[in-house]
Every structure is written in structure tokens, then in C-alpha cells.
């Protein structure tokens, strides 16, 4: 029984999700029988969220140790959900877009933790979309000569290592691309296989140069099958847009991110540097 694998403190929540999943499966069956193609994808997405919630409830503690050189960084030890509100310019059909993004700290604790920490610093609030070329939408480059977040405690750009979790591995690999590791056929746990895949931007030839710049993929999964594209294993995926992702394609350079807020999972953030900044 699935519930037997759920961590004891989370059994009630796990049962609630399983009940919703059972009801949702019946609803999906009716949708299929009615040949309501428009309703299939949203219902599938809803059911996958229930499955993800049950999987999260099965985790008792964090499944691996982050390497010593990174363990003092902000770490997301679990999942978190953020909402990003974007003010759209020069589009009579769309004025405001609200995107919901699920961040996966189980597979990318350093990368997701860095982002959540920046969100809590309101780093992205008021920042413009800086790239929108039909392939990706990108932001996160602050004003001034620095190309990333300057940590007030050091006066230097805070960078994070390339972090890739591979299928079959118990912990992520850090600091090297799969090509550099010689693991050409390895499959990433968080692949670039969905419209709205979120990842860290970095310098092309320096895998450990990511700081605050992020991008979202604007290609469907059939065009970017898992581990059959140039992005998997080269850039660190740490989340997926789960609501309104289709509107990412409408964003243009100059559109303004009004706010990014953590709506759940902030308790999973360890070593939050934004709290130190507030106290000082």
C-alpha cells in the first residue's frame, strides 16, 4: 500500500492527496470518454501535482548530504512554489500574467535555494525581461557592470556550482557538465523536456558561473526530448512553470516582473542569507 511508504507525520496529508488522485482519475476517465481534448492536459497536470505531493510525503528527511564546500549556501531541502507576476507592455490582449513555478530542491538544493534566497531579497521585483527570442525567456541581470547578485557581506558576485542530478545517482554531480564527466548517455532527473522548464543561465565555458540570471524554455517536449538536446547536462534545471506557462511565449524584452513571492515551502530553505541581511 502506498500510504505505508509515507512518512508518519505526513500520513494524513498523503491520504488526502491519494483521495484526490482517485477522484481525479475517475474524472480523467470521463473526460477521455467524452473526447474532451481541451480538458485532458489540465487534468493530467492536476493529477501529476497530486502524485508529486505524495512522493514528497514519502521522503523522511533529506535524501543526501550536500558537499561541504556548498553546504553553507542557501539550500532548498524540499520543494517550494513561487508566483511570479509580470506586467506585459504593448499587448492589448494581455496586461498581467501570473505564473506559478514549482522548484525542486530534492534534485537541485543549491540551485533552487539560491533562487528562493534571491526571491526573499526581492531581487527580481521590478526587473525587466531581458531576453525573449522564441527559444527562451531570460531575466536576472541587475543594473550595473556586475552580471549577477552582489552579496552585501562580501561585495562580490555570489556564484553557485553547476548542479545536475542523474537518474540512478543518489546525489547530484557538481561543477562539471556531463560531457566533461564523460557521461554522455546519462539521463538527467530534471530534463529540458517541457515548455516552461526553468534553469540557471551562466557563462558558456564556465559551468560554475551562475548567479542570478534564469531562463525558461519555450519549446514543447516533442521538440526537446529528454537527453536528446544540447541543454541537458549543461545547464542546471531547478523548476518548472506549472500554471499559465503558455503565456511565457507572449513575454517581450522590457516587460516588467512586478513581484516574485514564495507561496509555499519557504520552511524548506536552509541557511537563508536574506535573514542575515535583514538583521544587519
C-alpha positions as CSV (number, residue, x, y, z in Angstrom):
1,X,0.0,0.0,0.0
2,X,1.3,3.4,-1.0
3,X,0.4,5.0,2.3
4,X,2.7,2.6,4.2
5,X,5.7,4.3,2.5
6,X,4.6,7.8,3.5
7,X,6.5,9.4,6.4
8,X,4.5,9.1,9.7
9,X,3.9,12.8,10.3
10,X,2.6,13.2,6.7
11,X,0.3,10.3,6.5
12,X,-2.9,12.4,6.9
13,X,-1.8,14.7,4.1
14,X,-0.7,11.8,2.0
15,X,-4.1,10.1,2.4
16,X,-5.8,13.4,1.4
17,X,-3.7,13.6,-1.8
18,X,-4.4,9.9,-2.6
19,X,-8.2,10.5,-2.2
20,X,-8.0,13.5,-4.6
21,X,-5.9,11.4,-7.0
22,X,-8.6,8.6,-7.0
23,X,-11.4,11.1,-7.7
24,X,-9.3,12.9,-10.3
25,X,-8.5,9.6,-12.2
26,X,-12.3,8.9,-12.5
27,X,-12.8,12.5,-13.8
28,X,-10.0,12.0,-16.3
29,X,-11.6,8.8,-17.5
30,X,-14.9,10.6,-18.1
31,X,-13.0,13.4,-19.9
32,X,-11.4,10.8,-22.2
33,X,-14.7,9.0,-22.8
34,X,-16.3,12.4,-23.7
35,X,-13.4,13.1,-26.1
36,X,-12.9,16.5,-24.5
37,X,-9.3,17.0,-25.7
38,X,-9.1,20.6,-24.3
39,X,-9.7,19.3,-20.7
40,X,-7.2,16.4,-20.8
41,X,-3.9,18.3,-20.3
42,X,-5.1,20.5,-17.4
43,X,-6.5,17.4,-15.6
44,X,-3.3,15.4,-16.2
45,X,-1.3,18.3,-14.8
46,X,-3.5,18.4,-11.7
47,X,-3.1,14.7,-11.2
48,X,0.7,14.9,-11.6
49,X,0.8,17.5,-8.8
50,X,-1.0,15.1,-6.5
51,X,1.5,12.4,-7.4
52,X,4.4,14.8,-6.7
53,X,2.9,15.7,-3.4
54,X,2.6,12.0,-2.4
55,X,6.2,11.4,-3.5
56,X,7.3,14.4,-1.3
57,X,5.4,13.0,1.7
58,X,7.3,9.7,1.3
59,X,10.6,11.4,1.9
60,X,11.6,11.2,5.6
61,X,14.4,13.8,6.0
62,X,16.7,14.9,3.2
63,X,18.0,12.1,1.0
64,X,21.7,13.1,0.7
65,X,24.4,15.3,2.1
66,X,25.4,18.4,0.1
67,X,29.2,18.6,-0.3
68,X,31.0,20.5,2.4
69,X,32.1,23.3,0.1
70,X,28.4,24.1,-0.7
71,X,26.5,23.2,2.5
72,X,26.7,26.7,4.0
73,X,25.0,28.2,0.9
74,X,21.2,28.7,0.9
75,X,19.8,25.3,0.3
76,X,16.2,24.3,-0.6
77,X,15.8,20.9,1.2
78,X,12.4,20.0,-0.4
79,X,10.0,21.7,-2.8
80,X,8.8,25.2,-2.9
81,X,6.2,27.1,-5.0
82,X,6.6,30.7,-6.2
83,X,4.3,33.0,-8.0
84,X,5.7,35.5,-10.5
85,X,3.6,38.4,-11.6
86,X,4.6,40.1,-14.9
87,X,3.3,43.4,-16.3
88,X,3.1,43.0,-20.1
89,X,3.6,46.1,-22.2
90,X,2.4,46.8,-25.8
91,X,0.0,43.8,-25.9
92,X,-3.7,44.8,-26.0
93,X,-4.8,41.2,-25.2
94,X,-2.6,40.6,-22.1
95,X,-1.8,43.1,-19.3
96,X,-0.8,40.9,-16.4
97,X,0.5,37.4,-16.2
98,X,0.7,35.3,-13.1
99,X,2.9,32.3,-13.3
100,X,3.2,29.5,-10.7
101,X,6.5,27.8,-10.6
102,X,7.4,24.6,-8.6
103,X,11.1,24.5,-7.5
104,X,12.7,21.1,-6.9
105,X,15.1,21.2,-4.0
106,X,15.3,17.4,-3.8
107,X,17.2,17.3,-7.1
108,X,18.8,20.8,-7.1
109,X,19.1,22.1,-3.5
110,X,21.9,24.6,-4.1
111,X,20.3,26.0,-7.3
112,X,16.8,26.2,-6.0
113,X,18.0,27.5,-2.7
114,X,19.9,30.3,-4.3
115,X,16.8,31.4,-6.3
116,X,14.5,31.3,-3.2
117,X,17.0,33.3,-1.2
118,X,17.1,35.9,-4.0
119,X,13.3,35.9,-4.2
120,X,13.1,36.7,-0.5
121,X,15.5,39.5,-1.0
122,X,13.0,40.9,-3.6
123,X,15.9,40.8,-6.1
124,X,13.7,40.2,-9.1
125,X,10.9,42.6,-8.2
126,X,10.8,45.4,-10.7
127,X,13.3,43.7,-13.1
128,X,12.6,43.6,-16.8
129,X,12.5,40.6,-19.1
130,X,15.9,40.9,-20.8
131,X,15.8,38.2,-23.5
132,X,12.9,36.8,-25.4
133,X,14.0,35.2,-28.7
134,X,11.4,32.5,-29.2
135,X,13.6,29.9,-27.7
136,X,14.0,31.2,-24.1
137,X,12.8,34.0,-21.9
138,X,15.5,35.3,-19.6
139,X,16.0,37.7,-16.7
140,X,18.2,38.3,-13.6
141,X,21.0,40.5,-14.8
142,X,21.0,43.5,-12.4
143,X,21.8,47.1,-13.3
144,X,25.5,48.0,-13.3
145,X,28.6,46.2,-14.5
146,X,28.0,43.0,-12.4
147,X,26.2,40.2,-14.2
148,X,24.8,38.6,-11.1
149,X,23.8,39.2,-7.5
150,X,26.4,41.0,-5.4
151,X,26.4,39.6,-1.9
152,X,26.5,42.6,0.5
153,X,28.5,40.5,3.0
154,X,31.4,40.1,0.6
155,X,30.9,42.8,-2.0
156,X,31.4,40.2,-4.7
157,X,29.1,38.4,-7.1
158,X,27.7,35.3,-5.5
159,X,28.0,32.3,-7.8
160,X,26.8,28.7,-7.5
161,X,28.2,25.5,-9.0
162,X,26.6,23.6,-11.9
163,X,24.3,21.1,-10.2
164,X,22.9,18.1,-12.1
165,X,21.1,15.1,-10.6
166,X,21.3,12.0,-12.8
167,X,18.9,9.1,-13.0
168,X,20.3,6.3,-10.8
169,X,22.6,8.5,-8.8
170,X,21.9,9.2,-5.1
171,X,23.2,12.8,-5.1
172,X,23.8,15.5,-7.8
173,X,27.1,16.0,-9.5
174,X,28.7,19.4,-9.1
175,X,31.0,21.6,-11.1
176,X,31.2,19.8,-14.4
177,X,28.9,19.1,-17.4
178,X,28.0,15.6,-18.4
179,X,30.3,16.0,-21.4
180,X,33.2,16.9,-19.2
181,X,32.4,13.9,-16.9
182,X,32.3,11.6,-19.9
183,X,28.8,10.5,-19.0
184,X,27.3,11.1,-22.4
185,X,24.4,8.6,-22.1
186,X,23.4,9.5,-18.5
187,X,19.8,10.9,-18.1
188,X,19.1,13.9,-16.0
189,X,16.5,13.7,-13.3
190,X,15.3,17.2,-14.2
191,X,15.4,17.4,-18.0
192,X,14.6,20.2,-20.5
193,X,11.5,18.4,-21.7
194,X,8.7,20.8,-21.0
195,X,7.5,24.2,-22.1
196,X,8.4,26.4,-19.1
197,X,11.4,24.4,-17.9
198,X,13.4,26.8,-15.6
199,X,17.2,26.8,-15.4
200,X,20.2,28.9,-14.5
201,X,22.0,30.9,-17.1
202,X,25.8,31.0,-17.0
203,X,28.9,31.8,-19.0
204,X,29.3,29.4,-21.8
205,X,32.7,28.0,-20.9
206,X,32.5,28.3,-17.1
207,X,30.0,25.9,-15.5
208,X,30.3,27.4,-12.1
209,X,29.5,31.0,-13.1
210,X,25.7,31.0,-12.5
211,X,24.5,33.7,-10.1
212,X,21.1,35.2,-10.5
213,X,20.2,35.0,-14.2
214,X,17.5,32.5,-15.0
215,X,15.7,31.4,-18.2
216,X,12.6,29.5,-19.2
217,X,12.5,27.2,-22.2
218,X,9.9,27.9,-24.8
219,X,9.9,24.6,-26.7
220,X,7.5,21.7,-26.4
221,X,8.7,18.3,-25.2
222,X,8.4,16.7,-28.6
223,X,11.0,19.2,-29.9
224,X,13.3,18.7,-26.9
225,X,13.1,15.1,-25.9
226,X,14.8,14.2,-22.6
227,X,18.6,13.9,-23.0
228,X,18.4,14.4,-26.8
229,X,19.1,18.1,-26.8
230,X,22.1,20.4,-26.2
231,X,20.8,21.7,-22.9
232,X,20.5,18.6,-20.7
233,X,23.6,18.2,-18.5
234,X,25.0,21.6,-19.5
235,X,22.6,23.9,-17.6
236,X,21.1,23.3,-14.2
237,X,17.3,22.9,-14.2
238,X,15.6,23.5,-10.9
239,X,11.9,24.0,-11.6
240,X,9.0,24.1,-13.9
241,X,6.2,26.6,-14.6
242,X,3.0,24.7,-13.8
243,X,0.4,27.3,-14.4
244,X,0.0,29.7,-17.3
245,X,3.2,28.6,-18.9
246,X,1.7,29.1,-22.3
247,X,1.8,32.9,-21.7
248,X,5.6,32.8,-21.5
249,X,5.7,33.0,-25.2
250,X,3.9,36.3,-25.1
251,X,6.6,38.0,-23.0
252,X,8.8,40.5,-24.6
253,X,12.0,42.3,-23.7
254,X,11.0,45.3,-21.4
255,X,8.1,43.6,-19.8
256,X,8.4,44.0,-16.0
257,X,8.4,41.4,-13.3
258,X,6.3,43.2,-10.7
259,X,6.9,40.6,-8.0
260,X,8.0,37.1,-7.2
261,X,6.7,35.5,-4.0
262,X,7.2,32.2,-2.3
263,X,3.7,30.9,-1.6
264,X,4.7,27.5,-0.1
265,X,7.8,25.6,1.0
266,X,9.8,28.5,2.5
267,X,10.3,26.4,5.6
268,X,12.5,24.1,3.4
269,X,15.1,26.8,2.9
270,X,18.2,26.2,5.0
271,X,21.0,28.9,5.5
272,X,18.9,31.8,4.2
273,X,21.2,34.7,3.7
274,X,18.3,37.2,3.3
275,X,17.6,36.9,7.0
276,X,21.2,37.8,7.8
277,X,20.8,40.8,5.6
278,X,17.6,41.9,7.4
279,X,19.2,41.5,10.8
280,X,22.3,43.5,9.8
